[in-house]
Amino acid sequence: MQIHGYDPVKVQPMRQELTDLGFSELLTPEDVDATLLDDEGTLFVVVNSVCGCAAGAARPAVKIALADGPRPERLVTVFAGMERDATERARRYFVGYQPSSPQMALFKSGDLVHMLERRDIEGRAADAIAADLRAAFREHCR
């Protein structure tokens, strides 16, 4: 497992914001493949980040979007700037999209059905991003 980047102690609260919501961390490329190659049901992948838009908008939006209504069956996350190999591998599944941090992908039966990139997150309020996520969850999740 290749870990780089930021001080793990400082990053832990950023990780915990998602793990407290039920997200599993994918720490290795093998973790990513095992999860994303399983094409059953719905899977929500969040590329977490230390950037301000992750803290101020992306993670809060995820919390709001998951609070009620339909939601993906599985929730996973990779952390950009930390587990770089796992993050790079996850992004290989985001066909047609450039790498960005943060980034949120919804898969249904193994197909990428919804993507929010940094450009869809940065400068927007968490409520607006959550509304986009909820619409995707209503359309694709039970």
Phi and psi in degrees as GROMACS dihedral restraints (atoms count N, CA, C in turn):
[ dihedral_restraints ]
;  ai    aj    ak    al  type     phi  dphi    fc
    3     4     5     6     1  -101.3    20    10
    4     5     6     7     1   116.3    20    10
    6     7     8     9     1  -117.6    20    10
    7     8     9    10     1   133.7    20    10
    9    10    11    12     1  -134.4    20    10
   10    11    12    13     1  -176.8    20    10
   12    13    14    15     1    89.7    20    10
   13    14    15    16     1  -125.3    20    10
   15    16    17    18     1   -80.1    20    10
   16    17    18    19     1   165.1    20    10
   18    19    20    21     1   -62.9    20    10
   19    20    21    22     1   118.2    20    10
   21    22    23    24     1   -57.6    20    10
   22    23    24    25     1   -32.2    20    10
   24    25    26    27     1   -67.2    20    10
   25    26    27    28     1   -40.7    20    10
   27    28    29    30     1   -72.2    20    10
   28    29    30    31     1   -29.4    20    10
   30    31    32    33     1   -80.6    20    10
   31    32    33    34     1   -24.3    20    10
   33    34    35    36     1   -52.6    20    10
   34    35    36    37     1   -45.2    20    10
   36    37    38    39     1   -62.2    20    10
   37    38    39    40     1   -31.1    20    10
   39    40    41    42     1   -70.0    20    10
   40    41    42    43     1   -37.5    20    10
   42    43    44    45     1   -65.4    20    10
   43    44    45    46     1   -44.9    20    10
   45    46    47    48     1   -65.0    20    10
   46    47    48    49     1   -27.8    20    10
   48    49    50    51     1   -56.4    20    10
   49    50    51    52     1   -36.7    20    10
   51    52    53    54     1   -88.0    20    10
   52    53    54    55     1   -41.5    20    10
   54    55    56    57     1   -64.4    20    10
   55    56    57    58     1   -31.2    20    10
   57    58    59    60     1   -64.8    20    10
   58    59    60    61     1   -22.4    20    10
   60    61    62    63     1   -89.0    20    10
   61    62    63    64     1    -1.7    20    10
   63    64    65    66     1   104.4    20    10
   64    65    66    67     1     7.7    20    10
   66    67    68    69     1   -74.9    20    10
   67    68    69    70     1   140.5    20    10
   69    70    71    72     1   -97.3    20    10
   70    71    72    73     1   139.2    20    10
   72    73    74    75     1   -86.9    20    10
   73    74    75    76     1   133.5    20    10
   75    76    77    78     1  -101.1    20    10
   76    77    78    79     1   113.1    20    10
   78    79    80    81     1  -102.5    20    10
   79    80    81    82     1   -16.6    20    10
   81    82    83    84     1  -132.6    20    10
   82    83    84    85     1   160.1    20    10
   84    85    86    87     1   -58.2    20    10
   85    86    87    88     1   -34.3    20    10
   87    88    89    90     1   -65.7    20    10
   88    89    90    91     1   -38.8    20    10
   90    91    92    93     1   -60.0    20    10
   91    92    93    94     1   -43.9    20    10
   93    94    95    96     1   -62.7    20    10
   94    95    96    97     1   -50.0    20    10
   96    97    98    99     1   -60.6    20    10
   97    98    99   100     1   -45.4    20    10
   99   100   101   102     1   -59.2    20    10
  100   101   102   103     1   -36.1    20    10
  102   103   104   105     1   -81.4    20    10
  103   104   105   106     1   -48.4    20    10
  105   106   107   108     1   -78.1    20    10
  106   107   108   109     1   -20.1    20    10
  108   109   110   111     1   -81.7    20    10
  109   110   111   112     1   -13.9    20    10
  111   112   113   114     1   -79.2    20    10
  112   113   114   115     1   105.1    20    10
  114   115   116   117     1   -94.5    20    10
  115   116   117   118     1    23.4    20    10
  117   118   119   120     1   -85.5    20    10
  118   119   120   121     1   133.1    20    10
  120   121   122   123     1    67.1    20    10
  121   122   123   124     1  -152.7    20    10
  123   124   125   126     1  -111.9    20    10
  124   125   126   127     1   142.9    20    10
  126   127   128   129     1  -136.9    20    10
  127   128   129   130     1   129.4    20    10
  129   130   131   132     1  -112.2    20    10
  130   131   132   133     1   120.8    20    10
  132   133   134   135     1  -112.6    20    10
  133   134   135   136     1   124.7    20    10
  135   136   137   138     1  -114.2    20    10
  136   137   138   139     1   122.9    20    10
  138   139   140   141     1   -86.7    20    10
  139   140   141   142     1   104.9    20    10
  141   142   143   144     1   -80.9    20    10
  142   143   144   145     1   162.0    20    10
  144   145   146   147     1  -158.1    20    10
  145   146   147   148     1   161.3    20    10
  147   148   149   150     1   -87.2    20    10
  148   149   150   151     1    -5.2    20    10
  150   151   152   153     1   -65.6    20    10
  151   152   153   154     1   161.2    20    10
  153   154   155   156     1   -61.9    20    10
  154   155   156   157     1   -35.5    20    10
  156   157   158   159     1   -73.2    20    10
  157   158   159   160     1   -23.8    20    10
  159   160   161   162     1   -69.9    20    10
  160   161   162   163     1   -44.4    20    10
  162   163   164   165     1   -72.2    20    10
  163   164   165   166     1   -42.8    20    10
  165   166   167   168     1   -86.4    20    10
  166   167   168   169     1   -20.7    20    10
  168   169   170   171     1  -133.7    20    10
  169   170   171   172     1   -50.5    20    10
  171   172   173   174     1   -65.4    20    10
  172   173   174   175     1   -57.6    20    10
  174   175   176   177     1   -63.9    20    10
  175   176   177   178     1   -42.2    20    10
  177   178   179   180     1   -61.3    20    10
  178   179   180   181     1   -36.9    20    10
  180   181   182   183     1   -64.2    20    10
  181   182   183   184     1   -41.1    20    10
  183   184   185   186     1   -60.8    20    10
  184   185   186   187     1   -45.0    20    10
  186   187   188   189     1   -60.2    20    10
  187   188   189   190     1   -45.3    20    10
  189   190   191   192     1   -63.3    20    10
  190   191   192   193     1   -46.4    20    10
  192   193   194   195     1   -64.3    20    10
  193   194   195   196     1   -32.2    20    10
  195   196   197   198     1   -87.6    20    10
  196   197   198   199     1    -5.1    20    10
  198   199   200   201     1   -65.4    20    10
  199   200   201   202     1   -35.1    20    10
  201   202   203   204     1  -156.8    20    10
  202   203   204   205     1   167.0    20    10
  204   205   206   207     1    84.4    20    10
  205   206   207   208     1  -175.4    20    10
  207   208   209   210     1   -60.3    20    10
  208   209   210   211     1   148.0    20    10
  210   211   212   213     1  -147.5    20    10
  211   212   213   214     1   156.2    20    10
  213   214   215   216     1   -60.6    20    10
  214   215   216   217     1   152.0    20    10
  216   217   218   219     1   -72.3    20    10
  217   218   219   220     1   -34.2    20    10
  219   220   221   222     1  -127.0    20    10
  220   221   222   223     1   141.2    20    10
  222   223   224   225     1  -125.6    20    10
  223   224   225   226     1   123.6    20    10
  225   226   227   228     1  -136.8    20    10
  226   227   228   229     1   159.5    20    10
  228   229   230   231     1  -144.8    20    10
  229   230   231   232     1   148.1    20    10
  231   232   233   234     1  -122.5    20    10
  232   233   234   235     1   154.4    20    10
  234   235   236   237     1  -115.3    20    10
  235   236   237   238     1   110.6    20    10
  237   238   239   240     1   -63.4    20    10
  238   239   240   241     1   138.2    20    10
  240   241   242   243     1    85.5    20    10
  241   242   243   244     1    -5.2    20    10
  243   244   245   246     1  -118.1    20    10
  244   245   246   247     1   -81.0    20    10
  246   247   248   249     1   -87.9    20    10
  247   248   249   250     1    78.2    20    10
  249   250   251   252     1   -64.0    20    10
  250   251   252   253     1   -39.6    20    10
  252   253   254   255     1   -64.8    20    10
  253   254   255   256     1   -42.2    20    10
  255   256   257   258     1   -65.7    20    10
  256   257   258   259     1   -40.7    20    10
  258   259   260   261     1   -64.7    20    10
  259   260   261   262     1   -44.2    20    10
  261   262   263   264     1   -60.7    20    10
  262   263   264   265     1   -42.0    20    10
  264   265   266   267     1   -65.5    20    10
  265   266   267   268     1   -42.4    20    10
  267   268   269   270     1   -59.5    20    10
  268   269   270   271     1   -41.3    20    10
  270   271   272   273     1   -66.1    20    10
  271   272   273   274     1   -22.3    20    10
  273   274   275   276     1   -63.9    20    10
  274   275   276   277     1   -24.9    20    10
  276   277   278   279     1   -83.6    20    10
  277   278   279   280     1   -10.2    20    10
  279   280   281   282     1   -91.2    20    10
  280   281   282   283     1    58.6    20    10
  282   283   284   285     1   -59.1    20    10
  283   284   285   286     1   129.8    20    10
  285   286   287   288     1    91.9    20    10
  286   287   288   289     1    -1.6    20    10
  288   289   290   291     1  -123.2    20    10
  289   290   291   292     1   141.0    20    10
  291   292   293   294     1   -78.5    20    10
  292   293   294   295     1   152.0    20    10
  294   295   296   297     1   -60.7    20    10
  295   296   297   298     1   137.2    20    10
  297   298   299   300     1  -150.8    20    10
  298   299   300   301     1   158.9    20    10
  300   301   302   303     1  -136.3    20    10
  301   302   303   304     1   124.4    20    10
  303   304   305   306     1   -74.0    20    10
  304   305   306   307     1   172.0    20    10
  306   307   308   309     1  -157.0    20    10
  307   308   309   310     1   143.5    20    10
  309   310   311   312     1  -134.8    20    10
  310   311   312   313     1   126.4    20    10
  312   313   314   315     1  -125.6    20    10
  313   314   315   316     1   134.8    20    10
  315   316   317   318     1  -112.6    20    10
  316   317   318   319     1   124.8    20    10
  318   319   320   321     1  -112.1    20    10
  319   320   321   322     1   142.6    20    10
  321   322   323   324     1  -131.3    20    10
  322   323   324   325     1   122.8    20    10
  324   325   326   327     1    51.2    20    10
  325   326   327   328     1    37.8    20    10
  327   328   329   330     1    85.8    20    10
  328   329   330   331     1    -6.7    20    10
  330   331   332   333     1   -99.4    20    10
  331   332   333   334     1   136.2    20    10
  333   334   335   336     1   -72.5    20    10
  334   335   336   337     1   116.2    20    10
  336   337   338   339     1  -113.3    20    10
  337   338   339   340     1   -14.0    20    10
  339   340   341   342     1  -157.5    20    10
  340   341   342   343     1   139.5    20    10
  342   343   344   345     1  -139.2    20    10
  343   344   345   346     1   135.8    20    10
  345   346   347   348     1  -118.9    20    10
  346   347   348   349     1   123.6    20    10
  348   349   350   351     1  -101.8    20    10
  349   350   351   352     1   172.3    20    10
  351   352   353   354     1   -52.1    20    10
  352   353   354   355     1   -40.3    20    10
  354   355   356   357     1   -64.8    20    10
  355   356   357   358     1   -21.7    20    10
  357   358   359   360     1   -87.1    20    10
  358   359   360   361     1    -9.1    20    10
  360   361   362   363     1  -110.4    20    10
  361   362   363   364     1   -49.3    20    10
  363   364   365   366     1   -58.8    20    10
  364   365   366   367     1   130.3    20    10
  366   367   368   369     1    81.5    20    10
  367   368   369   370     1     2.2    20    10
  369   370   371   372     1  -109.6    20    10
  370   371   372   373     1   153.9    20    10
  372   373   374   375     1   -75.7    20    10
  373   374   375   376     1   149.5    20    10
  375   376   377   378     1   -56.4    20    10
  376   377   378   379     1   -39.2    20    10
  378   379   380   381     1   -61.2    20    10
  379   380   381   382     1   -39.4    20    10
  381   382   383   384     1   -68.8    20    10
  382   383   384   385     1   -41.1    20    10
  384   385   386   387     1   -66.1    20    10
  385   386   387   388     1   -42.3    20    10
  387   388   389   390     1   -60.4    20    10
  388   389   390   391     1   -37.5    20    10
  390   391   392   393     1   -63.0    20    10
  391   392   393   394     1   -40.1    20    10
  393   394   395   396     1   -62.1    20    10
  394   395   396   397     1   -44.6    20    10
  396   397   398   399     1   -64.9    20    10
  397   398   399   400     1   -45.5    20    10
  399   400   401   402     1   -59.7    20    10
  400   401   402   403     1   -39.2    20    10
  402   403   404   405     1   -61.8    20    10
  403   404   405   406     1   -43.1    20    10
  405   406   407   408     1   -66.2    20    10
  406   407   408   409     1   -40.9    20    10
  408   409   410   411     1   -64.7    20    10
  409   410   411   412     1   -41.6    20    10
  411   412   413   414     1   -61.0    20    10
  412   413   414   415     1   -39.4    20    10
  414   415   416   417     1   -73.1    20    10
  415   416   417   418     1   -37.6    20    10
  417   418   419   420     1  -114.2    20    10
  418   419   420   421     1   -13.9    20    10
  420   421   422   423     1  -112.8    20    10
  421   422   423   424     1   160.4    20    10
